[in-house]
Amino acid sequence: MAGVQTAAALREQGFTGTVTLIGAEPHQPYDRPPLSKAILLGTAEHSAFDIDFEALGIDLRLGCEALALRPEAHVLDTSAGPVPYDVLVLATGAEPVRLPGAEGVPGVHLLRTLDDAERLRPVLARQHDVVVVGAGWIGAEFATAAREAGCAVTVVEAADRPLAGALPAEVAAPMAAWYADAGAGLRTRARVERVEPGAVVLGDGTRLPAGAVVVGIGARPATAWLAGSGVELGAHGEVVADDRLRTGVPDVYAVGDCASFPSARYGTRLMVHHWDNALQGPRTVAADIVTGAAPAYDPVPYFWSEQFGRFVQYAGHHPAADTTVWRGDPSGPAWTVCWLRENRLAGLLAVGRPRDLAQGRRLIEAGTPMDPELLADAARPLKSATA
Ligand SMILES: Cc1cc2nc3c(=O)[nH]c(=O)nc-3n(C[C@H](O)[C@H](O)[C@H](O)COP(=O)(O)OP(=O)(O)OC[C@H]3O[C@@H](n4cnc5c(N)ncnc54)[C@H](O)[C@@H]3O)c2cc1C
């Protein structure tokens, strides 16, 4: 996504030099969000980007893996030989974290690539009993699709609630009921002891029959190949970029899931593993390459998830907030939670309330002071709850 968007943005912004787009996968570049939704259920065949690379003069090299970077020589070593560059943009994304001991066990799946989704389609079609390891975004979306397909689904989560790494307890707790409503089992505080062919064994000895196991326990930047290159990697393996998405190595940028950048808006470094960041970041990279002086990249992060019949949207960054305001009842079908910092919106999560999301996103962007009491009135448009 970020590589394709960078190449397209370079052309949009008038770049006339050679653009080479290198990717390890053999498929035409494609969009990932449909993989855990329409592609899995077979209601869409593919999600390839509708971009005519040839017409844009983009040299697309598929099935080609970047193996090492030699910055002094301005050369990228690939499985198809060395590729010289003037400017290099790293957009290698992330790869799923694997479950120790589960690798190579028949019937164990990940969900990151088109190949993964295609391997999972027959699992759904045959209505296998499925155990999902991890109640995160991917686990919830897969469980949704598998239930829709008629599979028996049990989701196993080590934490005490779904989305423990992403949302505060009081917000994630009501989501546990969504699993039950959809007829999916959710076992929290459950550690996987081992995976055997046909079963997942938990720490307490429980044996869950599993025609298939889907592991969704997070993703890590796909940057191992950069070790020793001089490109700085952060604590999570992400490329450490500046506010123009430049790395510390001359003429090398990093964008999308593989990178982190400093956010002046939130006073912290952000690593965002969501689609919108892989759309917006490339515009900054392209502008900086073309003009040499792009404005700082400081987005209001945004993402969505479709799970258990609900449209969940998030904007901003809540950890630094000092006040939480609810709009609506979290046990109902539609509600929003707003996070304020010094009475300004820092972030919000909207379930089935896309207007709240759209208005809130603009208010975060503008830093408008809010009135928490007005904000708590779910019948009032969010944009009219300003102080
Ligand atoms: C199943 C699924 C569902 C999702 N749904 C949503 C959603 O609903 N909403 C949302 O906001 N986000 C969603 N996302 C997240 C979103 O798709 C990602 O944030 C986005 O794809 C990131 O783009 P990227 O270009 O950084 O990485 P990627 O899209 O992962 O692209 C990186 C590419 O680099 C290639 N690569 C890696 N290493 C090398 C190498 N050494 N040499 C050559 N090529 C290499 C990879 O093969 C890959 O094709 C979803 C992700 C997945 C997996």
The ligand as an ORCA input file, in Angstrom:
! r2SCAN-3c Opt
* xyz 0 1
  C      -6.073     -8.773      6.944
  C      -5.857     -7.307      7.186
  C      -6.942     -6.467      7.337
  C      -6.761     -5.096      7.573
  N      -7.853     -4.294      7.740
  C      -7.677     -2.994      8.021
  C      -8.804     -2.157      8.246
  O      -9.946     -2.605      8.216
  N      -8.583     -0.846      8.537
  C      -7.328     -0.307      8.611
  O      -7.172      0.890      8.881
  N      -6.220     -1.086      8.365
  C      -6.381     -2.401      8.094
  N      -5.275     -3.201      7.881
  C      -3.927     -2.605      7.959
  C      -3.453     -2.070      6.603
  O      -3.747     -2.959      5.584
  C      -1.944     -1.814      6.683
  O      -1.728     -0.808      7.650
  C      -1.355     -1.397      5.345
  O      -1.421     -2.434      4.413
  C       0.106     -0.983      5.526
  O       0.694     -0.721      4.296
  P       2.267     -0.935      4.075
  O       2.524     -0.614      2.665
  O       3.022     -0.239      5.136
  O       2.510     -2.489      4.329
  P       2.005     -3.717      3.456
  O       0.664     -3.461      2.885
  O       2.200     -4.913      4.336
  O       3.023     -3.796      2.248
  C       4.367     -4.125      2.425
  C       4.826     -4.970      1.259
  O       6.248     -5.082      1.309
  C       6.602     -6.393      0.965
  N       7.925     -6.688      1.552
  C       8.240     -6.890      2.856
  N       9.548     -7.122      2.996
  C      10.083     -7.054      1.765
  C      11.396     -7.195      1.252
  N      12.452     -7.426      2.037
  N      11.574     -7.083     -0.091
  C      10.543     -6.812     -0.918
  N       9.259     -6.663     -0.481
  C       9.052     -6.782      0.834
  C       5.522     -7.248      1.539
  O       5.480     -8.497      0.883
  C       4.284     -6.390      1.291
  O       3.694     -6.710      0.066
  C      -5.443     -4.567      7.645
  C      -4.333     -5.433      7.492
  C      -4.542     -6.779      7.273
  C      -3.338     -7.689      7.125
*
